[in-house]
């Protein structure tokens, strides 16, 4: 509330706007508040060239939920503080040491001088906020008669026509540096700076009436040039007439773009900004684009809009005394910011004219800053609480976990994503089968690389790329593998081999295959393309592929059929006891019970060595394989990434020896009927799947500490999960297994229907790893596609549907 300022309760130190302060007073009876206002005095050019004050009101904490980052060069602040006594709204201006008790005065001074928690976070976060170059005002430009043409640029020292930079001192056009991915140039622009010392260069192809990309070689970072229009005009460039192109070519000359970054962000195309409700951008808090992209997609779904924004008054009325720690309050506030349109307004014509007159570009302050929301949902989570880039797919599951555990009203909005998967496992020798069902929220689609339709082009490109790399030449134009969507769908439906399959029919290990089908179809189908994998050297990589994702999808043929009359089920018999010949020789073992049998699980040494070959400490590799339950090197690698900054990362794995544990008997691991707790390692595994600690312990005690049967026990007792209160500790736990259950006595709530869908959104990733790069979101609204790129919201002209990472489909009504 920019006019009403902020009211801070002097008892709880929580802030409220004018609309909510009365409600808080009635609810709590707290009557003493500190009323804060901030007036911004904006400097605007006067008739004599000086600065005239232009006053306007603004919320003191404008930067909390909106992108209110104002330059100190453009604004001055006047703060106003008053003590307000309810219910009479009696006001006392501050400072006032005569009328106020000393304790109240001390409290007010402490609050006014306190540092905002958001300001405390800022030094730890990375934000791409460009600063004006120190060379901009005093830059010397040579009168050498150089004039730059509007197109057809080429490096003056080589034949490159991409990644070209114009030196703003002498007008030389030179190529940029060679990037790690093989793109870029030969570094002639940098060589020229080392020879001449001319510090500033602008990237050709990025010049628009709004500005341009400027780099300072001396300051070694991208910078702002407030006088860019003047500096470009020196070389005959009218920036008001320029359009974004990569190679200086006009629209009819532009060759197709192949760079993932260019295609996904639709570079080279002038996109029309979008404003109003549903077209609000989100500030990047430092590698938080994964959160921005997911939340934009989530709040394009009517069920989430109704659950949170539609229930906004009710959620706020029933919010706890500390709403900063209430998930429903924070997500409702975020949804309101995205959908209200209050933070997405087009600039006034007078502001545009002023920018042109001053020859500078001021970014619009539209959009919201989701700091409080991110701080809450990432609390206690080792990855999402950091400022590192994260996987949007993992964050989506983490968000669904929190939505499930914080119900709002009778309808759970995450119901629209939930579906049942039927898994059919068959013993290849006995031909007997076992059917199981699990809950899931995402259809993970494999990439069928072997089905690429342009294999010959790919082979030729790889040969040229290697030759260019060896000769230090620019790489050839990228050739991307073209994969038919039908091939990926076929790979999803084909049977997969089950490693270490133990056949209960044969009472021995055997070959087994597993097939997955949909036991139900969700209202909204989320499809993840499994682009991230490991290379032959076990280095994680991303598959740069183009998949012809359909606008209309029919997966009705993947409907599960259940046990067929001619099929015979595998008997429900547990594996036999496994006891080593020499318990003191071999690897450390994780002991747990399978019903009444004691099973020893070895650490997979092959997975350990694969991780060690990547350069990780051996002991860390052993712990990774151990704590992930021997699920393979890929899963263990994710554990390493999540824990590699911990102080004991490379410390040896300390566990009781096999003989010691065995001699302790069942009591050592908390068998049924004993008071001892189950093994902490197994408890941690279940908690990591999103379940409460007390529920995990109860399930393990009821199943003799058998991990698999404990999970089945949880699924068969959903009423117990309703009794389990959510805690802040588990709110931050990532849901790796996708097996959340719905509270209620009738089990998971499933919204089944037809298997016909229409595409309405997709999230794309640029970069070689989920831990780096950038995410953007495309959504179809009001009949057209819209690009959400953090704060930038524009009408999409060329939605790259073939390069997406996560796709959102909604069911077509029958």
HUCOR-V820930 format. One record per residue. RES is the residue in three letters. SS is DSSP state (A for helix, B for strand, O for the rest). BURIAL is + if it has 24 or more other ideal C-beta (glycine too) atoms within 12 Angstrom, else -. Layout:
# HUCOR-V820930
res=RES ss=SS burial=BURIAL
res=RES ss=SS burial=BURIAL
This chain:
# HUCOR-V820930
res=UNK ss=O burial=+
res=UNK ss=O burial=+
res=UNK ss=O burial=-
res=UNK ss=O burial=+
res=UNK ss=O burial=+
res=UNK ss=B burial=+
res=UNK ss=B burial=+
res=UNK ss=B burial=+
res=UNK ss=B burial=+
res=UNK ss=O burial=+
res=UNK ss=O burial=-
res=UNK ss=O burial=+
res=UNK ss=O burial=+
res=UNK ss=O burial=+
res=UNK ss=B burial=+
res=UNK ss=B burial=+
res=UNK ss=O burial=+
res=UNK ss=A burial=+
res=UNK ss=A burial=-
res=UNK ss=A burial=+
res=UNK ss=A burial=+
res=UNK ss=A burial=-
res=UNK ss=A burial=-
res=UNK ss=A burial=+
res=UNK ss=A burial=+
res=UNK ss=A burial=-
res=UNK ss=A burial=-
res=UNK ss=A burial=+
res=UNK ss=O burial=-
res=UNK ss=O burial=+
res=UNK ss=O burial=-
res=UNK ss=B burial=+
res=UNK ss=B burial=+
res=UNK ss=B burial=+
res=UNK ss=B burial=+
res=UNK ss=B burial=+
res=UNK ss=B burial=+
res=UNK ss=B burial=+
res=UNK ss=B burial=+
res=UNK ss=B burial=+
res=UNK ss=B burial=-
res=UNK ss=B burial=+
res=UNK ss=B burial=-
res=UNK ss=B burial=+
res=UNK ss=B burial=-
res=UNK ss=O burial=-
res=UNK ss=O burial=-
res=UNK ss=O burial=-
res=UNK ss=O burial=-
res=UNK ss=O burial=-
res=UNK ss=B burial=-
res=UNK ss=B burial=-
res=UNK ss=B burial=-
res=UNK ss=B burial=-
res=UNK ss=B burial=-
res=UNK ss=B burial=-
res=UNK ss=B burial=+
res=UNK ss=B burial=+
res=UNK ss=O burial=+
res=UNK ss=O burial=+
res=UNK ss=O burial=+
res=UNK ss=O burial=+
res=UNK ss=O burial=+
res=UNK ss=O burial=+
res=UNK ss=O burial=+
res=UNK ss=B burial=+
res=UNK ss=O burial=+
res=UNK ss=O burial=+
res=UNK ss=O burial=+
res=UNK ss=O burial=+
res=UNK ss=O burial=-
res=UNK ss=O burial=-
res=UNK ss=O burial=-
res=UNK ss=O burial=+
res=UNK ss=B burial=+
res=UNK ss=B burial=-
res=UNK ss=B burial=+
res=UNK ss=B burial=-
res=UNK ss=B burial=+
res=UNK ss=B burial=-
res=UNK ss=B burial=+
res=UNK ss=B burial=+
res=UNK ss=B burial=+
res=UNK ss=B burial=+
res=UNK ss=B burial=-
res=UNK ss=O burial=+
res=UNK ss=O burial=-
res=UNK ss=O burial=-
res=UNK ss=O burial=-
res=UNK ss=B burial=-
res=UNK ss=B burial=-
res=UNK ss=B burial=+
res=UNK ss=B burial=-
res=UNK ss=O burial=+
res=UNK ss=O burial=-
res=UNK ss=O burial=-
res=UNK ss=O burial=-
res=UNK ss=O burial=-
res=UNK ss=O burial=-
res=UNK ss=O burial=-
res=UNK ss=O burial=-
res=UNK ss=A burial=-
res=UNK ss=A burial=-
res=UNK ss=A burial=+
res=UNK ss=A burial=-
res=UNK ss=A burial=-
res=UNK ss=A burial=+
res=UNK ss=A burial=+
res=UNK ss=A burial=-
res=UNK ss=A burial=-
res=UNK ss=A burial=+
res=UNK ss=A burial=+
res=UNK ss=A burial=-
res=UNK ss=O burial=-
res=UNK ss=O burial=-
res=UNK ss=O burial=-
res=UNK ss=A burial=-
res=UNK ss=A burial=+
res=UNK ss=A burial=-
res=UNK ss=A burial=-
res=UNK ss=A burial=+
res=UNK ss=A burial=-
res=UNK ss=O burial=-
res=UNK ss=O burial=-
res=UNK ss=O burial=+
res=UNK ss=O burial=-
res=UNK ss=O burial=+
res=UNK ss=O burial=-
res=UNK ss=O burial=-
res=UNK ss=O burial=+
res=UNK ss=O burial=-
res=UNK ss=B burial=+
res=UNK ss=O burial=+
res=UNK ss=O burial=-
res=UNK ss=O burial=+
res=UNK ss=O burial=+
res=UNK ss=O burial=-
res=UNK ss=O burial=-
res=UNK ss=O burial=+
res=UNK ss=O burial=-
res=UNK ss=O burial=+
res=UNK ss=O burial=-
res=UNK ss=O burial=-
res=UNK ss=O burial=-
res=UNK ss=O burial=-
res=UNK ss=O burial=-
res=UNK ss=O burial=-
res=UNK ss=O burial=+
res=UNK ss=O burial=-
res=UNK ss=O burial=-
res=UNK ss=O burial=+
res=UNK ss=O burial=-
res=UNK ss=O burial=+
res=UNK ss=O burial=+
res=UNK ss=O burial=+
res=UNK ss=O burial=+
res=UNK ss=O burial=-
res=UNK ss=O burial=+
res=UNK ss=O burial=-
res=UNK ss=O burial=+
res=UNK ss=O burial=+
res=UNK ss=O burial=+
res=UNK ss=O burial=+
res=UNK ss=B burial=+
res=UNK ss=B burial=+
res=UNK ss=B burial=+
res=UNK ss=B burial=+
res=UNK ss=O burial=+
res=UNK ss=O burial=+
res=UNK ss=O burial=+
res=UNK ss=O burial=+
res=UNK ss=O burial=+
res=UNK ss=B burial=+
res=UNK ss=B burial=+
res=UNK ss=B burial=+
res=UNK ss=O burial=+
res=UNK ss=O burial=+
res=UNK ss=B burial=+
res=UNK ss=O burial=-
res=UNK ss=O burial=-
res=UNK ss=O burial=-
res=UNK ss=O burial=+
res=UNK ss=O burial=+
res=UNK ss=B burial=+
res=UNK ss=O burial=+
res=UNK ss=O burial=+
res=UNK ss=O burial=+
res=UNK ss=A burial=+
res=UNK ss=A burial=+
res=UNK ss=A burial=+
res=UNK ss=A burial=+
res=UNK ss=A burial=+
res=UNK ss=A burial=+
res=UNK ss=A burial=-
res=UNK ss=A burial=-
res=UNK ss=A burial=-
res=UNK ss=O burial=-
res=UNK ss=O burial=+
res=UNK ss=O burial=+
res=UNK ss=B burial=+
res=UNK ss=B burial=+
res=UNK ss=B burial=+
res=UNK ss=B burial=+
res=UNK ss=O burial=+
res=UNK ss=O burial=+
res=UNK ss=O burial=+
res=UNK ss=O burial=+
res=UNK ss=B burial=+
res=UNK ss=O burial=-
res=UNK ss=O burial=+
res=UNK ss=B burial=+
res=UNK ss=O burial=+
res=UNK ss=O burial=+
res=UNK ss=B burial=+
res=UNK ss=B burial=+
res=UNK ss=B burial=+
res=UNK ss=O burial=+
res=UNK ss=O burial=-
res=UNK ss=O burial=-
res=UNK ss=O burial=-
res=UNK ss=B burial=-
res=UNK ss=B burial=+
res=UNK ss=B burial=+
res=UNK ss=B burial=+
res=UNK ss=O burial=+
res=UNK ss=O burial=+
res=UNK ss=O burial=+
res=UNK ss=A burial=+
res=UNK ss=A burial=+
res=UNK ss=A burial=-
res=UNK ss=A burial=+
res=UNK ss=A burial=+
res=UNK ss=A burial=-
res=UNK ss=O burial=+
res=UNK ss=O burial=+
res=UNK ss=O burial=-
res=UNK ss=O burial=+
res=UNK ss=O burial=-
res=UNK ss=A burial=+
res=UNK ss=A burial=-
res=UNK ss=A burial=-
res=UNK ss=O burial=+
res=UNK ss=O burial=+
res=UNK ss=O burial=+
res=UNK ss=O burial=+
res=UNK ss=O burial=+
res=UNK ss=O burial=+
res=UNK ss=O burial=+
res=UNK ss=O burial=+
res=UNK ss=O burial=-
res=UNK ss=A burial=-
res=UNK ss=A burial=-
res=UNK ss=A burial=-
res=UNK ss=O burial=-
res=UNK ss=O burial=-
res=UNK ss=O burial=-
res=UNK ss=O burial=+
res=UNK ss=O burial=+
res=UNK ss=O burial=+
res=UNK ss=A burial=+
res=UNK ss=A burial=+
res=UNK ss=A burial=+
res=UNK ss=A burial=+
res=UNK ss=A burial=+
res=UNK ss=O burial=+
res=UNK ss=O burial=+
res=UNK ss=O burial=+
res=UNK ss=O burial=+
res=UNK ss=O burial=+
res=UNK ss=O burial=-
res=UNK ss=O burial=+
res=UNK ss=O burial=-
res=UNK ss=B burial=+
res=UNK ss=O burial=+
res=UNK ss=O burial=+
res=UNK ss=O burial=-
res=UNK ss=O burial=+
res=UNK ss=O burial=+
res=UNK ss=O burial=+
res=UNK ss=O burial=+
res=UNK ss=O burial=+
res=UNK ss=B burial=+
res=UNK ss=O burial=+
res=UNK ss=O burial=+
res=UNK ss=O burial=+
res=UNK ss=O burial=+
res=UNK ss=O burial=+
res=UNK ss=O burial=+
res=UNK ss=A burial=+
res=UNK ss=A burial=+
res=UNK ss=A burial=+
res=UNK ss=A burial=+
res=UNK ss=A burial=+
res=UNK ss=A burial=+
res=UNK ss=A burial=+
res=UNK ss=A burial=+
res=UNK ss=A burial=+
res=UNK ss=A burial=+
res=UNK ss=O burial=+
res=UNK ss=O burial=+
res=UNK ss=O burial=+
res=UNK ss=A burial=-
res=UNK ss=A burial=+
res=UNK ss=A burial=+
res=UNK ss=A burial=+
res=UNK ss=A burial=-
res=UNK ss=A burial=+
res=UNK ss=A burial=+
res=UNK ss=A burial=+
res=UNK ss=O burial=-
res=UNK ss=O burial=+
res=UNK ss=A burial=+
res=UNK ss=A burial=-
res=UNK ss=A burial=-
res=UNK ss=A burial=+
res=UNK ss=A burial=+
res=UNK ss=A burial=-
res=UNK ss=O burial=-
res=UNK ss=O burial=+
res=UNK ss=O burial=-
res=UNK ss=O burial=-
res=UNK ss=O burial=-
res=UNK ss=A burial=+
res=UNK ss=A burial=+
res=UNK ss=A burial=+
res=UNK ss=O burial=+
res=UNK ss=A burial=+
res=UNK ss=A burial=+
res=UNK ss=A burial=+
res=UNK ss=A burial=+
res=UNK ss=A burial=+
res=UNK ss=A burial=+
res=UNK ss=A burial=+
res=UNK ss=A burial=+
res=UNK ss=A burial=+
res=UNK ss=A burial=+
res=UNK ss=A burial=+
res=UNK ss=A burial=+
res=UNK ss=A burial=+
res=UNK ss=O burial=+
res=UNK ss=O burial=-
res=UNK ss=O burial=-
res=UNK ss=O burial=+
res=UNK ss=O burial=+
res=UNK ss=O burial=-
res=UNK ss=O burial=-
res=UNK ss=O burial=-
res=UNK ss=O burial=-
res=UNK ss=A burial=-
res=UNK ss=A burial=-
res=UNK ss=A burial=-
res=UNK ss=A burial=-
res=UNK ss=A burial=-
res=UNK ss=A burial=-
res=UNK ss=A burial=+
res=UNK ss=A burial=-
res=UNK ss=A burial=-
res=UNK ss=O burial=-
res=UNK ss=O burial=+
res=UNK ss=O burial=+
res=UNK ss=O burial=+
res=UNK ss=O burial=+
res=UNK ss=O burial=+
res=UNK ss=O burial=+
res=UNK ss=O burial=+
res=UNK ss=O burial=+
res=UNK ss=O burial=+
res=UNK ss=B burial=+
res=UNK ss=O burial=+
res=UNK ss=O burial=+
res=UNK ss=A burial=+
res=UNK ss=A burial=+
res=UNK ss=A burial=+
res=UNK ss=A burial=+
res=UNK ss=A burial=+
res=UNK ss=A burial=+
res=UNK ss=A burial=+
res=UNK ss=O burial=+
res=UNK ss=O burial=+
res=UNK ss=O burial=-
res=UNK ss=O burial=+
res=UNK ss=O burial=+
res=UNK ss=O burial=+
res=UNK ss=O burial=+
res=UNK ss=O burial=+
res=UNK ss=O burial=+
res=UNK ss=O burial=+
res=UNK ss=O burial=+
res=UNK ss=O burial=+
res=UNK ss=O burial=+
res=UNK ss=O burial=+
res=UNK ss=A burial=+
res=UNK ss=A burial=+
res=UNK ss=A burial=+
res=UNK ss=A burial=+
res=UNK ss=A burial=+
res=UNK ss=A burial=+
res=UNK ss=A burial=+
res=UNK ss=A burial=+
res=UNK ss=A burial=+
res=UNK ss=A burial=+
res=UNK ss=A burial=+
res=UNK ss=A burial=+
res=UNK ss=A burial=+
res=UNK ss=A burial=+
res=UNK ss=O burial=+
res=UNK ss=O burial=+
res=UNK ss=O burial=+
res=UNK ss=O burial=-
res=UNK ss=O burial=-
res=UNK ss=O burial=-
res=UNK ss=O burial=+
res=UNK ss=A burial=+
res=UNK ss=A burial=+
res=UNK ss=A burial=+
res=UNK ss=A burial=+
res=UNK ss=O burial=+
res=UNK ss=O burial=+
res=UNK ss=B burial=+
res=UNK ss=B burial=+
res=UNK ss=B burial=+
res=UNK ss=B burial=+
res=UNK ss=B burial=+
res=UNK ss=B burial=+
res=UNK ss=B burial=+
res=UNK ss=B burial=+
res=UNK ss=B burial=+
res=UNK ss=O burial=-
res=UNK ss=O burial=-
res=UNK ss=O burial=+
res=UNK ss=O burial=-
res=UNK ss=O burial=+
res=UNK ss=B burial=+
res=UNK ss=B burial=+
res=UNK ss=B burial=+
res=UNK ss=B burial=+
res=UNK ss=B burial=+
res=UNK ss=B burial=+
res=UNK ss=B burial=+
res=UNK ss=B burial=+
res=UNK ss=O burial=+
res=UNK ss=O burial=+
res=UNK ss=B burial=+
res=UNK ss=B burial=+
res=UNK ss=B burial=+
res=UNK ss=O burial=+
res=UNK ss=O burial=+
res=UNK ss=O burial=+
res=UNK ss=A burial=+
res=UNK ss=A burial=-
res=UNK ss=A burial=+
res=UNK ss=O burial=+
res=UNK ss=O burial=-
res=UNK ss=O burial=-
res=UNK ss=A burial=-
res=UNK ss=A burial=-
res=UNK ss=A burial=-
res=UNK ss=A burial=+
res=UNK ss=A burial=-
res=UNK ss=A burial=-
res=UNK ss=A burial=+
res=UNK ss=A burial=-
res=UNK ss=A burial=-
res=UNK ss=A burial=-
res=UNK ss=A burial=-
res=UNK ss=A burial=-
res=UNK ss=A burial=-
res=UNK ss=A burial=-
res=UNK ss=A burial=-
res=UNK ss=A burial=-
res=UNK ss=A burial=-
res=UNK ss=O burial=-
res=UNK ss=O burial=-
res=UNK ss=O burial=+
res=UNK ss=O burial=+
res=UNK ss=O burial=-
res=UNK ss=O burial=-
res=UNK ss=O burial=+
res=UNK ss=O burial=+
res=UNK ss=O burial=+
res=UNK ss=B burial=+
res=UNK ss=B burial=+
res=UNK ss=B burial=+
res=UNK ss=O burial=+
res=UNK ss=A burial=+
res=UNK ss=A burial=-
res=UNK ss=A burial=+
res=UNK ss=A burial=+
res=UNK ss=A burial=+
res=UNK ss=A burial=-
res=UNK ss=A burial=+
res=UNK ss=A burial=+
res=UNK ss=A burial=+
res=UNK ss=O burial=-
res=UNK ss=O burial=-
res=UNK ss=B burial=-
res=UNK ss=B burial=-
res=UNK ss=B burial=-
res=UNK ss=O burial=-
res=UNK ss=O burial=-
res=UNK ss=O burial=+
res=UNK ss=B burial=+
res=UNK ss=B burial=+
res=UNK ss=O burial=+
res=UNK ss=O burial=+
res=UNK ss=O burial=-
res=UNK ss=O burial=-
res=UNK ss=B burial=-
res=UNK ss=B burial=-
res=UNK ss=O burial=+
res=UNK ss=O burial=-
res=UNK ss=B burial=+
res=UNK ss=B burial=+
res=UNK ss=B burial=+
res=UNK ss=B burial=+
res=UNK ss=B burial=+
res=UNK ss=B burial=+
res=UNK ss=B burial=+
res=UNK ss=O burial=+
res=UNK ss=O burial=+
res=UNK ss=O burial=+
res=UNK ss=O burial=+
res=UNK ss=O burial=+
res=UNK ss=B burial=+
res=UNK ss=B burial=+
res=UNK ss=B burial=+
res=UNK ss=B burial=+
res=UNK ss=B burial=+
res=UNK ss=B burial=+
res=UNK ss=O burial=+
res=UNK ss=O burial=+
res=UNK ss=B burial=+
res=UNK ss=B burial=+
res=UNK ss=B burial=+
res=UNK ss=O burial=-
res=UNK ss=O burial=-
res=UNK ss=O burial=-
res=UNK ss=O burial=+
res=UNK ss=O burial=-
res=UNK ss=B burial=+
res=UNK ss=B burial=-
res=UNK ss=B burial=+
res=UNK ss=O burial=+
res=UNK ss=O burial=+
res=UNK ss=B burial=+
res=UNK ss=B burial=+
res=UNK ss=B burial=+
res=UNK ss=O burial=+
res=UNK ss=O burial=+
res=UNK ss=O burial=-
res=UNK ss=O burial=-
res=UNK ss=B burial=-
res=UNK ss=B burial=+
res=UNK ss=B burial=-
res=UNK ss=O burial=+
res=UNK ss=A burial=-
res=UNK ss=A burial=-
res=UNK ss=A burial=+
res=UNK ss=B burial=+
res=UNK ss=O burial=+
res=UNK ss=O burial=-
res=UNK ss=O burial=-
res=UNK ss=O burial=-
res=UNK ss=O burial=-
res=UNK ss=O burial=-
res=UNK ss=O burial=-
res=UNK ss=O burial=-
res=UNK ss=O burial=-
res=UNK ss=B burial=-
res=UNK ss=O burial=+
res=UNK ss=O burial=-
res=UNK ss=O burial=-
res=UNK ss=O burial=-
res=UNK ss=O burial=-
res=UNK ss=O burial=+
res=UNK ss=O burial=-
res=UNK ss=O burial=-
res=UNK ss=O burial=-
res=UNK ss=O burial=-
res=UNK ss=O burial=-
res=UNK ss=O burial=-
res=UNK ss=O burial=-
res=UNK ss=O burial=-
res=UNK ss=O burial=-
res=UNK ss=O burial=-
res=UNK ss=O burial=-
res=UNK ss=O burial=+
res=UNK ss=O burial=+
res=UNK ss=O burial=+
res=UNK ss=B burial=+
res=UNK ss=B burial=+
res=UNK ss=B burial=+
res=UNK ss=B burial=+
res=UNK ss=B burial=+
res=UNK ss=O burial=+
res=UNK ss=O burial=-
res=UNK ss=B burial=-
res=UNK ss=B burial=+
res=UNK ss=B burial=+
res=UNK ss=B burial=+
res=UNK ss=B burial=+
res=UNK ss=O burial=+
res=UNK ss=O burial=+
res=UNK ss=O burial=+
res=UNK ss=A burial=-
res=UNK ss=A burial=-
res=UNK ss=A burial=+
res=UNK ss=A burial=+
res=UNK ss=A burial=-
res=UNK ss=A burial=+
res=UNK ss=A burial=+
res=UNK ss=A burial=+
res=UNK ss=O burial=-
res=UNK ss=O burial=+
res=UNK ss=O burial=-
res=UNK ss=O burial=+
res=UNK ss=O burial=-
res=UNK ss=A burial=+
res=UNK ss=A burial=-
res=UNK ss=A burial=+
res=UNK ss=A burial=+
res=UNK ss=A burial=+
res=UNK ss=A burial=+
res=UNK ss=A burial=+
res=UNK ss=A burial=+
res=UNK ss=A burial=+
res=UNK ss=A burial=+
res=UNK ss=O burial=+
res=UNK ss=O burial=+
res=UNK ss=O burial=+
res=UNK ss=O burial=+
res=UNK ss=O burial=-
res=UNK ss=A burial=+
res=UNK ss=A burial=+
res=UNK ss=A burial=+
res=UNK ss=A burial=+
res=UNK ss=A burial=+
res=UNK ss=A burial=+
res=UNK ss=A burial=+
res=UNK ss=A burial=+
res=UNK ss=A burial=+
res=UNK ss=A burial=+
res=UNK ss=A burial=+
res=UNK ss=O burial=+
res=UNK ss=O burial=-
res=UNK ss=O burial=-
res=UNK ss=O burial=-
res=UNK ss=O burial=-
res=UNK ss=O burial=+
res=UNK ss=O burial=-
res=UNK ss=O burial=-
res=UNK ss=O burial=-
res=UNK ss=O burial=+
res=UNK ss=O burial=-
res=UNK ss=O burial=-
res=UNK ss=O burial=-
res=UNK ss=O burial=-
res=UNK ss=A burial=+
res=UNK ss=A burial=-
res=UNK ss=A burial=-
res=UNK ss=A burial=+
res=UNK ss=A burial=-
res=UNK ss=A burial=-
res=UNK ss=O burial=-
res=UNK ss=A burial=-
res=UNK ss=A burial=+
res=UNK ss=A burial=-
res=UNK ss=A burial=+
res=UNK ss=A burial=+
res=UNK ss=O burial=+
res=UNK ss=O burial=+
res=UNK ss=O burial=+
res=UNK ss=O burial=-
res=UNK ss=O burial=-
res=UNK ss=O burial=-
res=UNK ss=O burial=-
res=UNK ss=O burial=-
res=UNK ss=O burial=+
res=UNK ss=O burial=+
res=UNK ss=A burial=-
res=UNK ss=A burial=+
res=UNK ss=A burial=+
res=UNK ss=A burial=+
res=UNK ss=A burial=+
res=UNK ss=A burial=+
res=UNK ss=A burial=+
res=UNK ss=A burial=+
res=UNK ss=A burial=+
res=UNK ss=O burial=+
res=UNK ss=O burial=+
res=UNK ss=O burial=+
res=UNK ss=O burial=+
res=UNK ss=A burial=+
res=UNK ss=A burial=+
res=UNK ss=A burial=+
res=UNK ss=A burial=+
res=UNK ss=A burial=+
res=UNK ss=A burial=+
res=UNK ss=A burial=+
res=UNK ss=A burial=+
res=UNK ss=A burial=+
res=UNK ss=A burial=+
res=UNK ss=O burial=+
res=UNK ss=O burial=+
res=UNK ss=O burial=+
res=UNK ss=O burial=+
res=UNK ss=A burial=+
res=UNK ss=A burial=+
res=UNK ss=A burial=+
res=UNK ss=A burial=+
res=UNK ss=A burial=+
res=UNK ss=A burial=-
res=UNK ss=A burial=+
res=UNK ss=A burial=+
res=UNK ss=A burial=+
res=UNK ss=A burial=-
res=UNK ss=O burial=+
res=UNK ss=A burial=+
res=UNK ss=A burial=-
res=UNK ss=A burial=+
res=UNK ss=A burial=+
res=UNK ss=A burial=-
res=UNK ss=A burial=-
res=UNK ss=O burial=+
res=UNK ss=O burial=-
res=UNK ss=O burial=+
res=UNK ss=O burial=-
res=UNK ss=A burial=+
res=UNK ss=A burial=-
res=UNK ss=A burial=+
res=UNK ss=A burial=+
res=UNK ss=O burial=+
res=UNK ss=O burial=+
res=UNK ss=O burial=+
res=UNK ss=O burial=+
res=UNK ss=O burial=+
res=UNK ss=O burial=+
res=UNK ss=O burial=+
res=UNK ss=O burial=+
res=UNK ss=O burial=+
res=UNK ss=O burial=+
res=UNK ss=O burial=+
res=UNK ss=O burial=+
res=UNK ss=O burial=-
res=UNK ss=O burial=-
res=UNK ss=O burial=-
res=UNK ss=O burial=-
res=UNK ss=O burial=+
res=UNK ss=O burial=+
res=UNK ss=O burial=+
res=UNK ss=O burial=+
res=UNK ss=O burial=-
res=UNK ss=O burial=+
res=UNK ss=O burial=-
res=UNK ss=O burial=+
res=UNK ss=B burial=+
res=UNK ss=B burial=+
res=UNK ss=B burial=-
res=UNK ss=B burial=+
res=UNK ss=B burial=+
res=UNK ss=B burial=+
res=UNK ss=B burial=+
res=UNK ss=B burial=+
res=UNK ss=B burial=+
res=UNK ss=B burial=+
res=UNK ss=B burial=+
res=UNK ss=O burial=+
res=UNK ss=O burial=+
res=UNK ss=O burial=+
res=UNK ss=O burial=+
res=UNK ss=O burial=+
res=UNK ss=O burial=-
res=UNK ss=O burial=+
res=UNK ss=B burial=+
res=UNK ss=B burial=+
res=UNK ss=B burial=+
res=UNK ss=B burial=+
res=UNK ss=B burial=+
res=UNK ss=B burial=+
res=UNK ss=B burial=+
res=UNK ss=B burial=+
res=UNK ss=O burial=-
res=UNK ss=O burial=-
res=UNK ss=B burial=-
res=UNK ss=B burial=+
res=UNK ss=B burial=+
res=UNK ss=B burial=+
res=UNK ss=B burial=+
res=UNK ss=B burial=+
res=UNK ss=O burial=+
res=UNK ss=O burial=+
res=UNK ss=B burial=+
res=UNK ss=B burial=+
res=UNK ss=B burial=+
res=UNK ss=B burial=+
res=UNK ss=O burial=+
res=UNK ss=O burial=-
res=UNK ss=O burial=+
res=UNK ss=O burial=+
res=UNK ss=O burial=+
res=UNK ss=A burial=+
res=UNK ss=A burial=+
res=UNK ss=A burial=+
res=UNK ss=O burial=+
res=UNK ss=O burial=+
res=UNK ss=B burial=+
res=UNK ss=B burial=+
res=UNK ss=B burial=+
res=UNK ss=B burial=+
res=UNK ss=B burial=+
res=UNK ss=B burial=+
res=UNK ss=O burial=-
res=UNK ss=O burial=-
res=UNK ss=O burial=-
